[in-house]
Amino acid sequence: MDLRGRAFLSFHRLRILLMLFHTVAQIMAEQEVENLSGLSTNPEKDIFVVRENGTTCLMAEFAAKFIVPYDVWASNYVDLITEQADIALTRGAEVKGRCGSSESELQVFWVDRSYALKMLFVKESHNTSKGPEATWRLSKVQFVYDSTEKTHFKDAVSAGKHTANSHHLSALVTPAGKSYECQAQQTISLASSDPQKTVTMILSAVHIQPFDIISDFVFSEEHKCPVDEREQLEETLPLILGLILGLVIVVTLVIYHIHHKMTANQVQIPRDRSEYKHMG
């Protein structure tokens, strides 16, 4: 083989090695995830972290439950009745994820992959009267469930894997650079591939940031949901009113004391002329 042929073969091998390295690097970046649910004091809440290039790019803490309707045969084996499976996201789940400048994704699998949750986040820029403003939101939820799984499903008709998807979803809307926090329950409806069935996803104790994380394992400033803000106002309003009432009482007592002291020091002028002879 001449020198030119050897150089071409070496270049071809190098190109293949670079392609393999690039593929492995992409796989490693996608698989660089951590399930830190054991650190949560809430046994129902999971904590997931996605890292790329050695830095945290997505953090998610939440509790999730899925209410899944399914058909079973009635006792006469002629009619169908609808039962309900309550499926909670459990600790020790397998997690995958990916991050991007405008699109991030979190995938969670549990109970031997009988259940899978996929959450897609997007970051967008909008023109407002104040100028361009960027926000991020949860744009899609997909829940895959296997009704042959016996822990939650009992003798389901047409048992098998079904996929439930959100439709035109815009949830958890948050200004760019901030994390979303909401302790209150939030529900998202998912249309199932099981005919005429709607799966309800219930999220609670949520704290999520899929973009612009500055410090490893640390959320940015929180953007609280309106429900939490109202509840916080309802909790603090009685305290504020109590403080105002106490201040009014104190001011009233001070004014009364000053007025009483001033009137006590004034000379009493006799109303009856006969009293003047006792003066002097």
Backbone torsions as a table, in degrees:
resi	resn	phi	psi	omega
1	MET	NA	131.3	-178.1
2	ASP	-76.0	174.0	-175.8
3	LEU	-63.9	-38.6	-179.3
4	ARG	-64.4	-40.3	179.8
5	GLY	-65.6	-41.1	178.4
6	ARG	-64.0	-40.0	179.8
7	ALA	-64.5	-40.4	179.0
8	PHE	-64.9	-40.7	179.9
9	LEU	-66.1	-40.6	178.9
10	SER	-64.0	-41.7	178.9
11	PHE	-64.0	-40.7	179.9
12	HIS	-64.0	-42.9	178.2
13	ARG	-64.0	-41.1	179.6
14	LEU	-62.8	-39.5	179.7
15	ARG	-64.5	-42.4	178.4
16	ILE	-63.4	-42.3	179.2
17	LEU	-63.0	-40.5	178.5
18	LEU	-64.8	-40.2	178.2
19	MET	-64.6	-41.8	177.8
20	LEU	-64.1	-41.9	179.5
21	PHE	-62.7	-42.3	179.5
22	HIS	-63.2	-41.9	179.3
23	THR	-65.1	-45.1	179.2
24	VAL	-63.3	-40.1	179.8
25	ALA	-62.9	-39.9	177.7
26	GLN	-64.5	-42.7	179.7
27	ILE	-64.1	-44.4	-179.9
28	MET	-62.6	-39.2	179.4
29	ALA	-64.2	-39.2	-179.1
30	GLU	-70.3	-32.9	-175.2
31	GLN	-90.5	0.1	-179.5
32	GLU	-80.6	76.9	-176.5
33	VAL	-132.2	159.3	-179.4
34	GLU	-138.8	138.8	172.7
35	ASN	-104.0	108.4	-176.8
36	LEU	-107.2	26.4	-175.4
37	SER	-59.7	-27.0	179.4
38	GLY	-64.0	-18.4	179.8
39	LEU	-82.7	-12.0	-177.2
40	SER	-79.2	136.9	175.2
41	THR	-80.3	-12.8	177.1
42	ASN	-95.0	113.4	-175.8
43	PRO	-65.5	-15.1	-179.7
44	GLU	-94.0	-7.7	-175.1
45	LYS	-101.6	138.7	177.2
46	ASP	-109.0	152.3	178.1
47	ILE	-127.1	122.2	-178.9
48	PHE	-124.2	140.3	179.2
49	VAL	-131.1	130.5	174.9
50	VAL	-111.3	130.9	-178.5
51	ARG	-126.4	137.5	174.6
52	GLU	-134.0	137.8	-178.2
53	ASN	55.7	34.5	174.9
54	GLY	80.1	5.4	-180.0
55	THR	-127.6	152.5	179.0
56	THR	-73.3	128.5	179.8
57	CYS	-120.5	-14.2	177.8
58	LEU	-151.0	131.6	174.9
59	MET	-131.0	139.0	-178.6
60	ALA	-145.0	125.6	172.1
61	GLU	-123.7	126.2	177.9
62	PHE	-169.6	160.4	169.1
63	ALA	-109.6	136.1	-176.9
64	ALA	-134.0	140.4	175.7
65	LYS	-139.9	143.8	-178.7
66	PHE	-120.3	127.4	176.5
67	ILE	-101.7	112.0	-171.6
68	VAL	-115.7	115.6	174.1
69	PRO	-81.3	144.4	177.2
70	TYR	-152.0	156.1	-175.5
71	ASP	-93.2	142.6	171.4
72	VAL	-134.2	160.0	177.6
73	TRP	-74.2	139.7	173.1
74	ALA	-71.8	173.9	-176.4
75	SER	-63.5	-23.4	178.8
76	ASN	-85.9	-1.9	179.7
77	TYR	57.1	24.6	176.8
78	VAL	-118.5	-47.7	-178.5
79	ASP	-90.0	157.1	174.7
80	LEU	-106.8	139.5	172.5
81	ILE	-124.1	154.9	-175.7
82	THR	-101.6	124.5	173.4
83	GLU	-104.0	176.3	-176.8
84	GLN	-135.9	130.4	176.6
85	ALA	-107.3	129.2	175.9
86	ASP	-102.5	109.2	-173.8
87	ILE	-113.0	114.8	179.8
88	ALA	-98.7	144.0	173.5
89	LEU	-70.3	121.9	-173.4
90	THR	-100.9	161.1	176.5
91	ARG	-69.8	156.7	-179.4
92	GLY	81.8	13.8	-179.3
93	ALA	-69.8	152.0	174.5
94	GLU	-80.7	140.2	-175.4
95	VAL	-133.7	142.7	172.9
96	LYS	-133.5	162.4	178.8
97	GLY	-171.1	165.7	174.9
98	ARG	-149.3	151.8	-178.4
99	CYS	-124.9	149.5	175.9
100	GLY	-149.2	173.6	-178.3
101	SER	-71.2	-28.2	-178.6
102	SER	-129.8	-2.8	-179.2
103	GLU	-149.1	127.5	178.0
104	SER	-132.0	157.6	-174.5
105	GLU	-143.9	142.0	175.5
106	LEU	-126.7	130.5	177.6
107	GLN	-125.0	135.1	-178.4
108	VAL	-131.7	135.2	-179.7
109	PHE	-126.8	140.3	176.8
110	TRP	-150.6	167.3	-175.0
111	VAL	53.2	61.9	177.9
112	ASP	53.1	39.9	178.1
113	ARG	63.6	21.4	172.6
114	SER	-69.3	-24.2	-179.4
115	TYR	-130.7	139.7	-179.5
116	ALA	-141.9	133.1	178.2
117	LEU	-118.7	130.6	175.4
118	LYS	-124.4	128.2	179.1
119	MET	-122.2	125.8	-178.5
120	LEU	-111.2	128.9	-179.8
121	PHE	-116.1	141.5	177.3
122	VAL	-129.7	148.1	175.0
123	LYS	-114.0	131.1	-174.5
124	GLU	-133.2	158.5	176.2
125	SER	-117.8	136.3	-179.1
126	HIS	-127.8	146.1	175.1
127	ASN	-87.6	125.9	178.6
128	THR	-124.6	178.0	178.5
129	SER	-64.0	-23.4	178.5
130	LYS	-91.3	-0.4	-177.0
131	GLY	112.1	-174.8	-179.6
132	PRO	-67.3	133.8	178.1
133	GLU	-130.2	135.9	-179.1
134	ALA	-104.1	139.9	176.0
135	THR	-137.1	161.2	170.5
136	TRP	-123.9	158.4	-177.6
137	ARG	-154.7	162.9	170.8
138	LEU	-84.4	114.2	-172.2
139	SER	-102.8	-18.8	-178.8
140	LYS	-156.0	139.6	172.7
141	VAL	-127.8	133.1	175.5
142	GLN	-129.5	131.0	179.5
143	PHE	-125.3	119.9	178.4
144	VAL	-106.8	128.2	-179.2
145	TYR	-135.5	150.1	-178.0
146	ASP	-112.7	109.0	-176.2
147	SER	-78.5	4.0	171.3
148	THR	-86.3	-9.5	178.9
149	GLU	-69.3	124.0	-167.0
150	LYS	-83.6	-15.8	-177.7
151	THR	-67.1	-39.1	-175.7
152	HIS	-109.2	-23.7	-177.0
153	PHE	-112.4	132.3	-179.6
154	LYS	-116.5	104.5	174.5
155	ASP	55.9	51.0	179.7
156	ALA	-69.6	138.1	174.1
157	VAL	-75.4	141.7	-177.8
158	SER	54.3	45.4	-178.3
159	ALA	-64.3	145.5	-180.0
160	GLY	159.8	-169.9	-179.1
161	LYS	-83.5	136.1	177.1
162	HIS	-130.8	152.2	179.5
163	THR	-119.8	129.7	177.6
164	ALA	-115.9	128.3	-175.7
165	ASN	-123.1	148.8	172.0
166	SER	-76.1	165.4	-178.4
167	HIS	-133.7	118.3	-179.7
168	HIS	50.0	54.1	-175.1
169	LEU	-84.2	137.9	172.3
170	SER	-145.2	88.1	-174.4
171	ALA	-125.0	162.4	177.5
172	LEU	57.6	35.4	-176.2
173	VAL	-62.8	126.1	-172.0
174	THR	-141.5	140.4	174.4
175	PRO	-59.6	142.0	-179.9
176	ALA	-59.3	142.2	179.8
177	GLY	90.1	-3.2	179.7
178	LYS	-119.0	160.5	173.8
179	SER	-98.1	157.2	179.5
180	TYR	-102.9	130.1	179.7
181	GLU	-131.5	133.0	178.8
182	CYS	-156.9	117.2	177.7
183	GLN	-82.9	-27.3	-177.4
184	ALA	-69.2	157.4	178.0
185	GLN	-73.3	141.9	175.3
186	GLN	-131.8	139.0	-178.4
187	THR	-113.9	142.4	176.7
188	ILE	-130.6	127.6	-179.6
189	SER	-89.8	135.8	-178.4
190	LEU	-125.1	128.1	178.8
191	ALA	-82.2	124.1	-175.0
192	SER	-91.9	152.2	173.7
193	SER	-73.0	-16.3	170.3
194	ASP	-70.6	116.9	-169.1
195	PRO	-51.5	133.6	174.6
196	GLN	59.7	32.7	178.0
197	LYS	-121.1	138.6	177.2
198	THR	-122.3	123.0	178.3
199	VAL	-91.0	136.5	177.8
200	THR	-106.8	123.5	175.9
201	MET	-100.0	127.5	179.7
202	ILE	-114.4	117.0	177.9
203	LEU	-105.6	142.8	175.0
204	SER	-152.2	164.9	-179.3
205	ALA	50.0	48.8	-173.2
206	VAL	-89.5	134.7	168.8
207	HIS	-146.6	109.1	-171.6
208	ILE	-135.1	142.3	170.3
209	GLN	-146.9	108.4	-178.2
210	PRO	-97.3	-1.8	-178.2
211	PHE	-143.7	156.4	167.1
212	ASP	57.7	41.9	175.0
213	ILE	-81.3	125.1	-174.3
214	ILE	-86.6	-45.8	-176.1
215	SER	-113.7	145.1	178.7
216	ASP	-58.0	129.7	174.5
217	PHE	60.2	22.3	-179.3
218	VAL	-128.1	124.4	175.9
219	PHE	-71.2	150.3	171.9
220	SER	-78.6	-177.2	-179.6
221	GLU	-52.3	138.9	-174.7
222	GLU	-81.5	140.7	167.3
223	HIS	-109.1	108.9	-174.5
224	LYS	-83.6	147.0	178.9
225	CYS	-72.3	155.2	-178.0
226	PRO	-57.1	-35.3	-178.8
227	VAL	-63.6	-45.2	179.1
228	ASP	-63.8	-38.4	179.7
229	GLU	-64.6	-40.9	177.9
230	ARG	-64.8	-43.5	179.7
231	GLU	-64.4	-38.6	177.9
232	GLN	-65.0	-39.0	177.9
233	LEU	-65.6	-41.0	179.2
234	GLU	-64.6	-31.9	179.0
235	GLU	-75.5	-36.9	-176.0
236	THR	-88.2	-21.4	-176.9
237	LEU	-60.4	-47.2	177.5
238	PRO	-58.8	-36.8	178.8
239	LEU	-65.3	-43.1	179.9
240	ILE	-64.4	-45.0	178.9
241	LEU	-62.5	-39.2	177.9
242	GLY	-62.8	-41.6	178.1
243	LEU	-64.8	-41.6	179.0
244	ILE	-63.2	-44.5	179.2
245	LEU	-62.3	-42.9	177.8
246	GLY	-61.8	-40.7	178.9
247	LEU	-64.2	-40.8	178.7
248	VAL	-62.3	-42.4	179.8
249	ILE	-63.2	-45.4	-179.9
250	VAL	-61.7	-46.5	180.0
251	VAL	-61.4	-42.0	179.3
252	THR	-61.7	-44.1	178.9
253	LEU	-63.7	-39.6	179.1
254	VAL	-64.3	-45.4	179.7
255	ILE	-62.8	-42.0	179.3
256	TYR	-63.1	-42.7	-179.7
257	HIS	-63.4	-44.1	179.5
258	ILE	-63.9	-45.1	-179.8
259	HIS	-62.2	-42.7	-179.8
260	HIS	-64.3	-40.0	179.9
261	LYS	-66.4	-39.7	-179.8
262	MET	-67.0	-43.9	-179.5
263	THR	-69.2	-29.4	179.4
264	ALA	-69.9	-29.3	-178.9
265	ASN	-83.3	-10.9	-179.9
266	GLN	-75.8	143.1	176.5
267	VAL	-75.3	129.7	179.7
268	GLN	-80.3	119.7	179.0
269	ILE	-85.4	123.7	-178.8
270	PRO	-61.5	137.0	177.8
271	ARG	-83.4	-27.5	-177.2
272	ASP	-101.1	131.9	-178.1
273	ARG	-58.3	-32.8	-177.4
274	SER	-62.5	-19.8	-178.5
275	GLU	-77.9	-15.1	-177.4
276	TYR	-66.4	-28.8	-176.7
277	LYS	-67.5	-21.3	177.9
278	HIS	-84.9	-6.7	-178.7
279	MET	-93.0	151.8	175.0
280	GLY	106.1	NA	NA
